[in-house]
Amino acid sequence: MRSKVILICSECLSRNYTATKRSHDSTVRLELNKFCPKCNKPTLHKESK
């Protein structure tokens, strides 16, 4: 089973993306380098709580 998570930009704190991850790996928070349209550059996006 995969759970849906929301990714938040680390600079402007806007919620830009959604992703899925495996449920049994929930101890590690997801971090991806994605393009932020508000900052207009690639930034680190972290999984929200």
MOVENRA-V295221 format. One record per residue. N is the residue number from 1. PSI is psi in whole degrees, 0 to 359 (NA if undefined). OMEGA is omega in degrees with one decimal (* if undefined). Layout:
n: (N,N)
psi: (PSI,PSI)
omega: (OMEGA,OMEGA)
This chain:
n: (1,2,3,4,5,6,7,8,9,10,11,12,13,14,15,16,17,18,19,20,21,22,23,24,25,26,27,28,29,30,31,32,33,34,35,36,37,38,39,40,41,42,43,44,45,46,47,48,49)
psi: (134,142,149,132,155,135,133,136,136,343,307,354,25,145,103,322,157,151,168,149,160,142,322,354,32,357,333,129,138,134,123,150,110,163,129,118,335,319,340,37,162,129,168,128,130,155,134,164,NA)
omega: (178.8,179.7,-178.6,179.1,178.4,179.4,-177.6,177.0,-177.7,-179.2,-176.1,176.8,176.3,-179.7,-171.5,-169.2,168.7,180.0,175.5,175.4,-178.1,-175.4,-175.5,175.4,-172.1,-180.0,-178.9,178.7,-175.8,176.4,-179.0,173.7,-176.8,177.4,177.2,179.7,179.3,177.3,-179.0,177.0,176.4,-179.9,177.9,177.4,-177.8,177.2,178.4,179.9,*)
